[in-house]
Amino acid sequence: MNLNFFDQFMSPTLLLIPLIYVALTIPILIITSPSSRWLNNRLTTLQSWFILNFTKQIFLPVNQSGHKWALLLTSLMLMLMSLNLLGLLPYTFTPTTQLSLNMGFAVPLWLATVVIGLRNQPTMTLGHLLPEGTPTPLIPALIIIETISLFIRPLALGVRLTANLTAGHLLIQLIATAAFILLPMMPAVSMLTSTVLFLLTLLEIAVAMIQAYVFVLLLSLYLQENV
């Protein structure tokens, strides 16, 4: 029974082709592209308004030199949000429940921010490893602790996204299984469980969007420290 619950996180294959590659291309297909018309449709207008406000919110505290990352981080957020939301549909696969995929997003982007900081302002970047006014006996220990915390950042990014989505999917499947089993025996309890399942699904929709936002927000904060 436990194995069946975790089967949903295995990458399915069709004709020996992993469907994770197909799932990664779906956000590109559902995102509308700008047209040459004077008036856009409602979907394009809503998408443009959302992207504009998101970009303003994320890059408000970032210096002008960091605004070059706007296209990359906005595209990443749209992709993560699309994958998270599409994974809530029945008979679908959520690629962002795979730690390898999330680490593939987190490690290169985190490493890029660190490299930019070491290239543009090495003194300030290395100064983050030692807080100002630290007592002399604590300097070696604090440098080690800050270095470890620096290298844990990409791991925390990937694990946070994976753990939140995995826990939500497991909880939805557990409650849905309970509601299905209780239906012939205790219909009233089954209806109550189904109500809880509906509320949990709404919560998971919010979590799917918030986690994509938090992932990109933390990357922008790491960028802010190094530009």
MIDOSE-1310 file (N, C-alpha, C; in nm, 2 decimals, decimal comma, always signed):
residues 227
mnln	+0,08/-0,12/+0,00/+0,00/+0,00/+0,00/+0,09/+0,13/+0,00; +0,19/+0,12/+0,08/+0,28/+0,24/+0,08/+0,35/+0,26/-0,05; +0,38/+0,15/-0,12/+0,45/+0,16/-0,25/+0,35/+0,23/-0,35; +0,22/+0,20/-0,34/+0,13/+0,26/-0,43/+0,12/+0,41/-0,42
ffdq	+0,13/+0,45/-0,29/+0,12/+0,60/-0,27/+0,24/+0,67/-0,33; +0,36/+0,61/-0,33/+0,47/+0,67/-0,39/+0,49/+0,65/-0,54; +0,41/+0,56/-0,59/+0,42/+0,54/-0,74/+0,39/+0,66/-0,82; +0,31/+0,76/-0,76/+0,28/+0,88/-0,84/+0,40/+0,97/-0,86
fmsp	+0,51/+0,95/-0,78/+0,63/+1,03/-0,80/+0,73/+0,97/-0,89; +0,70/+0,85/-0,95/+0,79/+0,79/-1,04/+0,77/+0,84/-1,18; +0,87/+0,87/-1,25/+0,86/+0,93/-1,39/+0,80/+0,82/-1,48; +0,68/+0,84/-1,54/+0,62/+0,74/-1,63/+0,69/+0,74/-1,76
tlll	+0,68/+0,63/-1,84/+0,74/+0,63/-1,97/+0,63/+0,58/-2,07; +0,65/+0,62/-2,19/+0,56/+0,58/-2,30/+0,65/+0,56/-2,42; +0,65/+0,43/-2,47/+0,74/+0,39/-2,58/+0,88/+0,41/-2,54; +0,92/+0,38/-2,42/+1,05/+0,40/-2,36/+1,10/+0,54/-2,36
ipli	+1,01/+0,64/-2,37/+1,04/+0,78/-2,36/+0,99/+0,83/-2,23; +1,08/+0,88/-2,14/+1,03/+0,94/-2,01/+0,94/+1,06/-2,04; +0,82/+1,05/-1,98/+0,73/+1,16/-2,00/+0,76/+1,29/-1,92; +0,87/+1,29/-1,84/+0,91/+1,41/-1,78/+0,96/+1,51/-1,88
yval	+1,01/+1,47/-1,99/+1,05/+1,56/-2,10/+0,93/+1,63/-2,16; +0,82/+1,55/-2,18/+0,70/+1,60/-2,23/+0,64/+1,70/-2,14; +0,64/+1,67/-2,01/+0,58/+1,76/-1,91/+0,65/+1,89/-1,90; +0,79/+1,89/-1,92/+0,86/+2,01/-1,91/+0,83/+2,11/-2,03
tipi	+0,78/+2,05/-2,14/+0,75/+2,14/-2,25/+0,60/+2,19/-2,25; +0,52/+2,14/-2,16/+0,38/+2,19/-2,16/+0,37/+2,33/-2,12; +0,44/+2,39/-2,02/+0,43/+2,53/-1,99/+0,45/+2,62/-2,11; +0,54/+2,58/-2,20/+0,57/+2,66/-2,32/+0,45/+2,67/-2,41
liit	+0,37/+2,56/-2,41/+0,26/+2,55/-2,50/+0,14/+2,63/-2,45; +0,12/+2,64/-2,32/+0,00/+2,70/-2,26/+0,02/+2,85/-2,24; +0,14/+2,90/-2,24/+0,16/+3,04/-2,22/+0,14/+3,12/-2,35; +0,05/+3,21/-2,35/+0,02/+3,29/-2,47/+0,14/+3,38/-2,51
spss	+0,15/+3,40/-2,64/+0,25/+3,49/-2,69/+0,19/+3,62/-2,74; +0,26/+3,73/-2,73/+0,21/+3,86/-2,77/+0,17/+3,87/-2,92; +0,07/+3,94/-2,95/+0,03/+3,95/-3,09/+0,05/+4,10/-3,14; +0,04/+4,12/-3,26/+0,05/+4,25/-3,32/-0,08/+4,33/-3,32
rwln	-0,18/+4,28/-3,26/-0,31/+4,36/-3,26/-0,30/+4,47/-3,16; -0,38/+4,57/-3,18/-0,39/+4,69/-3,09/-0,45/+4,65/-2,96; -0,55/+4,56/-2,95/-0,61/+4,51/-2,83/-0,59/+4,36/-2,82; -0,53/+4,32/-2,70/-0,51/+4,18/-2,68/-0,63/+4,12/-2,61
nrlt	-0,64/+3,99/-2,61/-0,75/+3,92/-2,55/-0,73/+3,93/-2,40; -0,83/+3,88/-2,32/-0,83/+3,89/-2,18/-0,71/+3,81/-2,12; -0,68/+3,69/-2,17/-0,58/+3,60/-2,12/-0,44/+3,67/-2,13; -0,42/+3,72/-2,25/-0,29/+3,79/-2,27/-0,27/+3,91/-2,18
tlqs	-0,38/+3,99/-2,17/-0,38/+4,10/-2,08/-0,35/+4,07/-1,94; -0,42/+3,96/-1,89/-0,40/+3,91/-1,75/-0,26/+3,86/-1,73; -0,20/+3,79/-1,83/-0,07/+3,74/-1,82/+0,03/+3,85/-1,82; +0,01/+3,95/-1,90/+0,11/+4,07/-1,90/+0,10/+4,14/-1,77
wfil	-0,02/+4,16/-1,72/-0,03/+4,23/-1,59/+0,04/+4,16/-1,48; +0,02/+4,02/-1,48/+0,08/+3,94/-1,37/+0,23/+3,95/-1,38; +0,29/+3,93/-1,50/+0,43/+3,93/-1,52/+0,49/+4,06/-1,48; +0,43/+4,17/-1,52/+0,48/+4,31/-1,49/+0,48/+4,33/-1,34
nftk	+0,38/+4,30/-1,27/+0,37/+4,32/-1,12/+0,47/+4,22/-1,05; +0,48/+4,10/-1,10/+0,58/+4,01/-1,04/+0,72/+4,06/-1,05; +0,75/+4,10/-1,17/+0,89/+4,15/-1,20/+0,92/+4,27/-1,11; +0,83/+4,36/-1,10/+0,85/+4,48/-1,02/+0,87/+4,44/-0,87
qifl	+0,79/+4,35/-0,82/+0,80/+4,31/-0,68/+0,93/+4,24/-0,65; +0,98/+4,15/-0,75/+1,10/+4,08/-0,72/+1,23/+4,16/-0,73; +1,23/+4,25/-0,83/+1,35/+4,33/-0,86/+1,35/+4,47/-0,80; +1,25/+4,50/-0,71/+1,25/+4,63/-0,65/+1,38/+4,65/-0,56
pvnq	+1,42/+4,56/-0,48/+1,54/+4,59/-0,40/+1,67/+4,56/-0,47; +1,67/+4,50/-0,59/+1,79/+4,46/-0,66/+1,85/+4,58/-0,74; +1,98/+4,59/-0,74/+2,04/+4,70/-0,81/+2,02/+4,69/-0,96; +2,05/+4,80/-1,03/+2,02/+4,81/-1,18/+2,10/+4,70/-1,25
sghk	+2,22/+4,67/-1,21/+2,29/+4,57/-1,28/+2,23/+4,43/-1,27; +2,15/+4,40/-1,17/+2,09/+4,27/-1,15/+1,96/+4,26/-1,23; +1,91/+4,37/-1,29/+1,79/+4,36/-1,37/+1,81/+4,28/-1,50; +1,93/+4,24/-1,53/+1,95/+4,16/-1,65/+1,89/+4,02/-1,63
wall	+1,87/+3,98/-1,50/+1,82/+3,85/-1,47/+1,67/+3,85/-1,47; +1,60/+3,96/-1,51/+1,46/+3,96/-1,50/+1,39/+3,86/-1,59; +1,44/+3,85/-1,71/+1,38/+3,75/-1,81/+1,40/+3,61/-1,76; +1,52/+3,58/-1,71/+1,55/+3,44/-1,67/+1,46/+3,40/-1,55
ltsl	+1,46/+3,49/-1,44/+1,39/+3,45/-1,32/+1,24/+3,45/-1,34; +1,19/+3,55/-1,42/+1,04/+3,55/-1,45/+1,00/+3,42/-1,53; +1,08/+3,38/-1,63/+1,05/+3,26/-1,70/+1,06/+3,14/-1,61; +1,16/+3,14/-1,52/+1,17/+3,02/-1,43/+1,04/+3,01/-1,34
mlml	+1,00/+3,13/-1,29/+0,88/+3,13/-1,20/+0,76/+3,08/-1,28; +0,74/+3,13/-1,40/+0,62/+3,08/-1,48/+0,63/+2,93/-1,51; +0,75/+2,88/-1,53/+0,76/+2,74/-1,56/+0,73/+2,66/-1,44; +0,79/+2,70/-1,32/+0,77/+2,62/-1,20/+0,62/+2,63/-1,16
msln	+0,56/+2,75/-1,17/+0,42/+2,76/-1,13/+0,33/+2,67/-1,23; +0,36/+2,67/-1,35/+0,28/+2,59/-1,45/+0,30/+2,44/-1,42; +0,42/+2,40/-1,39/+0,44/+2,25/-1,36/+0,37/+2,22/-1,23; +0,38/+2,30/-1,13/+0,32/+2,27/-1,00/+0,17/+2,26/-1,01
llgl	+0,11/+2,35/-1,09/-0,04/+2,35/-1,10/-0,09/+2,24/-1,19; -0,01/+2,21/-1,30/-0,05/+2,10/-1,39/-0,04/+1,97/-1,32; +0,05/+1,96/-1,22/+0,06/+1,83/-1,14/-0,05/+1,80/-1,05; -0,14/+1,90/-1,03/-0,26/+1,88/-0,95/-0,37/+1,81/-1,02
lpyt	-0,36/+1,81/-1,16/-0,47/+1,75/-1,24/-0,46/+1,60/-1,23; -0,57/+1,53/-1,24/-0,57/+1,38/-1,24/-0,49/+1,33/-1,36; -0,42/+1,21/-1,33/-0,35/+1,14/-1,43/-0,24/+1,22/-1,49; -0,17/+1,30/-1,41/-0,06/+1,38/-1,46/+0,06/+1,35/-1,37
ftpt	+0,17/+1,40/-1,41/+0,30/+1,38/-1,34/+0,36/+1,51/-1,31; +0,41/+1,53/-1,19/+0,46/+1,66/-1,14/+0,62/+1,65/-1,14; +0,69/+1,71/-1,24/+0,83/+1,69/-1,24/+0,90/+1,76/-1,12; +0,84/+1,86/-1,06/+0,90/+1,93/-0,95/+0,89/+1,86/-0,82
tqls	+0,84/+1,74/-0,82/+0,85/+1,65/-0,70/+0,98/+1,57/-0,70; +1,06/+1,58/-0,81/+1,18/+1,52/-0,83/+1,29/+1,61/-0,78; +1,37/+1,56/-0,67/+1,47/+1,65/-0,62/+1,58/+1,68/-0,72; +1,61/+1,58/-0,81/+1,72/+1,60/-0,91/+1,68/+1,72/-1,00
lnmg	+1,56/+1,73/-1,04/+1,52/+1,84/-1,13/+1,53/+1,98/-1,05; +1,48/+1,98/-0,93/+1,49/+2,11/-0,85/+1,63/+2,15/-0,82; +1,72/+2,05/-0,79/+1,86/+2,08/-0,77/+1,92/+2,13/-0,90; +1,87/+2,07/-1,01/+1,93/+2,12/-1,14/+1,89/+2,27/-1,17
favp	+1,78/+2,31/-1,12/+1,74/+2,46/-1,12/+1,82/+2,54/-1,02; +1,83/+2,49/-0,90/+1,89/+2,57/-0,79/+2,04/+2,58/-0,80; +2,11/+2,47/-0,82/+2,26/+2,48/-0,81/+2,32/+2,57/-0,91; +2,29/+2,56/-1,04/+2,35/+2,65/-1,14/+2,32/+2,80/-1,12
lwla	+2,19/+2,83/-1,08/+2,16/+2,97/-1,06/+2,22/+3,03/-0,93; +2,22/+2,95/-0,83/+2,29/+2,99/-0,71/+2,44/+3,01/-0,73; +2,50/+2,92/-0,80/+2,65/+2,92/-0,84/+2,67/+3,05/-0,92; +2,58/+3,08/-1,01/+2,60/+3,20/-1,10/+2,60/+3,32/-1,02
tvvi	+2,51/+3,33/-0,92/+2,51/+3,45/-0,83/+2,64/+3,47/-0,75; +2,70/+3,35/-0,70/+2,82/+3,36/-0,63/+2,94/+3,40/-0,72; +2,94/+3,34/-0,84/+3,05/+3,37/-0,93/+3,04/+3,52/-0,97; +2,92/+3,57/-0,99/+2,91/+3,72/-1,02/+2,96/+3,80/-0,91
glrn	+2,93/+3,76/-0,79/+2,98/+3,84/-0,67/+3,13/+3,83/-0,66; +3,19/+3,72/-0,68/+3,33/+3,70/-0,67/+3,40/+3,78/-0,78; +3,34/+3,79/-0,89/+3,40/+3,86/-1,00/+3,39/+4,01/-0,99; +3,27/+4,06/-0,95/+3,25/+4,21/-0,95/+3,29/+4,27/-0,82
qptm	+3,26/+4,21/-0,71/+3,30/+4,27/-0,58/+3,35/+4,16/-0,48; +3,47/+4,11/-0,50/+3,52/+3,99/-0,42/+3,53/+4,02/-0,27; +3,57/+4,15/-0,24/+3,59/+4,18/-0,10/+3,46/+4,18/-0,02; +3,35/+4,24/-0,08/+3,22/+4,24/-0,02/+3,16/+4,10/-0,01
tlgh	+3,18/+4,02/-0,12/+3,13/+3,88/-0,12/+3,19/+3,80/-0,01; +3,32/+3,80/+0,00/+3,39/+3,73/+0,10/+3,37/+3,78/+0,24; +3,34/+3,91/+0,25/+3,31/+3,98/+0,38/+3,18/+3,92/+0,44; +3,09/+3,86/+0,36/+2,97/+3,81/+0,41/+2,99/+3,68/+0,50
llpe	+3,11/+3,63/+0,48/+3,15/+3,51/+0,56/+3,19/+3,54/+0,70; +3,21/+3,67/+0,73/+3,26/+3,71/+0,86/+3,18/+3,84/+0,90; +3,09/+3,83/+0,99/+3,01/+3,95/+1,04/+3,11/+4,05/+1,10; +3,07/+4,18/+1,09/+3,15/+4,28/+1,14/+3,14/+4,28/+1,29
gtpt	+3,26/+4,31/+1,36/+3,26/+4,31/+1,50/+3,27/+4,18/+1,57; +3,31/+4,07/+1,50/+3,32/+3,94/+1,56/+3,44/+3,93/+1,65; +3,43/+3,88/+1,77/+3,55/+3,86/+1,85/+3,65/+3,77/+1,79; +3,78/+3,80/+1,81/+3,89/+3,72/+1,74/+3,88/+3,57/+1,77
plip	+3,85/+3,52/+1,89/+3,85/+3,38/+1,91/+3,74/+3,31/+1,83; +3,64/+3,38/+1,79/+3,53/+3,32/+1,72/+3,54/+3,32/+1,57; +3,64/+3,39/+1,52/+3,65/+3,41/+1,37/+3,66/+3,28/+1,30; +3,75/+3,19/+1,33/+3,76/+3,06/+1,26/+3,63/+2,98/+1,25
alii	+3,56/+2,98/+1,37/+3,44/+2,90/+1,38/+3,33/+2,97/+1,29; +3,32/+3,10/+1,30/+3,22/+3,17/+1,22/+3,24/+3,16/+1,07; +3,36/+3,16/+1,03/+3,39/+3,15/+0,89/+3,35/+3,01/+0,84; +3,37/+2,91/+0,92/+3,33/+2,77/+0,88/+3,18/+2,76/+0,88
ieti	+3,11/+2,82/+0,98/+2,97/+2,81/+0,98/+2,90/+2,89/+0,87; +2,95/+3,01/+0,84/+2,90/+3,08/+0,72/+2,93/+3,02/+0,59; +3,04/+2,95/+0,58/+3,07/+2,88/+0,45/+2,98/+2,76/+0,43; +2,95/+2,69/+0,54/+2,86/+2,58/+0,53/+2,72/+2,63/+0,50
slfi	+2,68/+2,74/+0,56/+2,54/+2,79/+0,53/+2,53/+2,84/+0,39; +2,64/+2,89/+0,33/+2,64/+2,93/+0,20/+2,62/+2,82/+0,10; +2,69/+2,71/+0,13/+2,68/+2,59/+0,04/+2,55/+2,51/+0,06; +2,48/+2,54/+0,17/+2,35/+2,47/+0,20/+2,24/+2,54/+0,12
rpla	+2,26/+2,66/+0,08/+2,15/+2,74/+0,01/+2,09/+2,67/-0,10; +2,16/+2,62/-0,20/+2,09/+2,55/-0,31/+2,02/+2,42/-0,27; +2,08/+2,35/-0,17/+2,01/+2,23/-0,12/+1,88/+2,26/-0,05; +1,88/+2,38/+0,02/+1,76/+2,42/+0,09/+1,65/+2,46/-0,02
lgvr	+1,69/+2,52/-0,13/+1,60/+2,56/-0,23/+1,53/+2,44/-0,29; +1,62/+2,34/-0,33/+1,56/+2,22/-0,39/+1,48/+2,13/-0,30; +1,52/+2,12/-0,17/+1,45/+2,03/-0,08/+1,32/+2,10/-0,04; +1,32/+2,23/-0,02/+1,19/+2,30/+0,02/+1,08/+2,28/-0,09
ltan	+1,12/+2,30/-0,21/+1,02/+2,28/-0,32/+0,97/+2,14/-0,33; +1,07/+2,04/-0,32/+1,03/+1,90/-0,33/+0,95/+1,85/-0,22; +0,99/+1,89/-0,10/+0,92/+1,84/+0,02/+0,77/+1,90/+0,03; +0,75/+2,03/+0,00/+0,62/+2,08/+0,01/+0,53/+2,02/-0,10
ltag	+0,57/+2,00/-0,22/+0,49/+1,94/-0,32/+0,46/+1,79/-0,29; +0,57/+1,72/-0,25/+0,55/+1,58/-0,22/+0,45/+1,56/-0,10; +0,47/+1,64/+0,00/+0,37/+1,62/+0,12/+0,23/+1,65/+0,08; +0,21/+1,75/+0,00/+0,08/+1,79/-0,05/+0,01/+1,68/-0,13
hlli	+0,09/+1,62/-0,23/+0,03/+1,52/-0,31/+0,00/+1,39/-0,23; +0,09/+1,36/-0,13/+0,06/+1,24/-0,05/-0,06/+1,26/+0,03; -0,08/+1,38/+0,09/-0,19/+1,41/+0,17/-0,32/+1,40/+0,09; -0,32/+1,46/-0,03/-0,44/+1,45/-0,11/-0,47/+1,31/-0,15
qlia	-0,37/+1,23/-0,18/-0,40/+1,09/-0,21/-0,45/+1,01/-0,09; -0,40/+1,03/+0,03/-0,44/+0,96/+0,15/-0,59/+1,00/+0,18; -0,63/+1,13/+0,17/-0,76/+1,17/+0,20/-0,86/+1,12/+0,09; -0,82/+1,12/-0,03/-0,90/+1,07/-0,14/-0,93/+0,92/-0,13
taaf	-0,82/+0,85/-0,09/-0,84/+0,70/-0,07/-0,93/+0,68/+0,05; -0,92/+0,75/+0,16/-1,01/+0,74/+0,27/-1,15/+0,77/+0,23; -1,18/+0,87/+0,16/-1,31/+0,91/+0,12/-1,37/+0,80/+0,03; -1,29/+0,74/-0,06/-1,34/+0,64/-0,15/-1,38/+0,51/-0,07
illp	-1,30/+0,47/+0,03/-1,32/+0,35/+0,11/-1,44/+0,37/+0,20; -1,46/+0,49/+0,26/-1,57/+0,51/+0,35/-1,70/+0,53/+0,28; -1,70/+0,56/+0,15/-1,83/+0,59/+0,08/-1,93/+0,48/+0,10; -1,91/+0,35/+0,08/-2,01/+0,25/+0,10/-2,05/+0,22/+0,24
mmpa	-1,95/+0,24/+0,33/-1,98/+0,21/+0,48/-2,04/+0,33/+0,55; -1,98/+0,44/+0,54/-2,03/+0,56/+0,61/-2,04/+0,68/+0,51; -2,15/+0,69/+0,44/-2,16/+0,80/+0,34/-2,14/+0,94/+0,40; -2,19/+0,96/+0,52/-2,19/+1,10/+0,58/-2,04/+1,13/+0,61
vsml	-1,97/+1,04/+0,67/-1,83/+1,07/+0,69/-1,75/+1,08/+0,56; -1,79/+1,01/+0,46/-1,72/+1,02/+0,33/-1,74/+1,16/+0,27; -1,86/+1,21/+0,28/-1,89/+1,34/+0,23/-1,81/+1,45/+0,31; -1,80/+1,43/+0,44/-1,72/+1,52/+0,52/-1,57/+1,52/+0,47
tstv	-1,52/+1,40/+0,45/-1,39/+1,38/+0,41/-1,37/+1,44/+0,27; -1,47/+1,43/+0,18/-1,46/+1,49/+0,05/-1,45/+1,64/+0,06; -1,53/+1,70/+0,15/-1,52/+1,84/+0,18/-1,38/+1,89/+0,22; -1,32/+1,81/+0,31/-1,18/+1,84/+0,35/-1,09/+1,82/+0,23
lfll	-1,11/+1,72/+0,15/-1,03/+1,71/+0,03/-1,04/+1,83/-0,06; -1,16/+1,88/-0,08/-1,18/+2,00/-0,17/-1,10/+2,12/-0,11; -1,11/+2,14/+0,02/-1,04/+2,25/+0,08/-0,89/+2,23/+0,08; -0,85/+2,11/+0,09/-0,70/+2,08/+0,08/-0,65/+2,10/-0,06
tlle	-0,73/+2,07/-0,16/-0,70/+2,10/-0,30/-0,68/+2,25/-0,32; -0,77/+2,33/-0,27/-0,75/+2,47/-0,28/-0,62/+2,52/-0,21; -0,59/+2,46/-0,10/-0,47/+2,50/-0,03/-0,35/+2,46/-0,11; -0,35/+2,34/-0,18/-0,24/+2,30/-0,26/-0,22/+2,38/-0,38
iava	-0,33/+2,44/-0,43/-0,32/+2,53/-0,55/-0,24/+2,66/-0,50; -0,28/+2,70/-0,38/-0,20/+2,82/-0,33/-0,06/+2,78/-0,30; -0,03/+2,67/-0,25/+0,10/+2,62/-0,22/+0,19/+2,61/-0,34; +0,12/+2,56/-0,45/+0,20/+2,54/-0,58/+0,24/+2,68/-0,63
miqa	+0,16/+2,78/-0,62/+0,20/+2,91/-0,67/+0,30/+2,98/-0,57; +0,28/+2,96/-0,44/+0,36/+3,03/-0,34/+0,50/+2,97/-0,35; +0,52/+2,84/-0,36/+0,65/+2,77/-0,37/+0,73/+2,82/-0,49; +0,66/+2,83/-0,60/+0,73/+2,88/-0,72/+0,78/+3,03/-0,69
yvfv	+0,70/+3,11/-0,63/+0,73/+3,25/-0,60/+0,85/+3,25/-0,50; +0,84/+3,17/-0,40/+0,95/+3,17/-0,29/+1,08/+3,12/-0,35; +1,08/+3,02/-0,44/+1,20/+2,97/-0,51/+1,27/+3,09/-0,58; +1,20/+3,16/-0,66/+1,25/+3,27/-0,74/+1,29/+3,39/-0,65
llls	+1,21/+3,41/-0,54/+1,24/+3,53/-0,45/+1,37/+3,50/-0,38; +1,40/+3,38/-0,33/+1,52/+3,35/-0,27/+1,64/+3,37/-0,36; +1,62/+3,33/-0,49/+1,73/+3,35/-0,58/+1,76/+3,49/-0,61; +1,65/+3,57/-0,61/+1,67/+3,72/-0,63/+1,74/+3,78/-0,50
lylq	+1,72/+3,73/-0,39/+1,79/+3,78/-0,27/+1,93/+3,74/-0,27; +1,96/+3,62/-0,32/+2,10/+3,58/-0,33/+2,17/+3,67/-0,44; +2,10/+3,70/-0,54/+2,15/+3,79/-0,64/+2,18/+3,93/-0,59; +2,09/+3,98/-0,50/+2,10/+4,11/-0,45/+2,23/+4,12/-0,36
env	+2,27/+4,01/-0,29/+2,39/+4,02/-0,21/+2,51/+4,03/-0,29; +2,51/+3,99/-0,42/+2,63/+3,98/-0,50/+2,64/+4,08/-0,62; +2,54/+4,17/-0,63/+2,55/+4,27/-0,74/+2,56/+4,41/-0,68
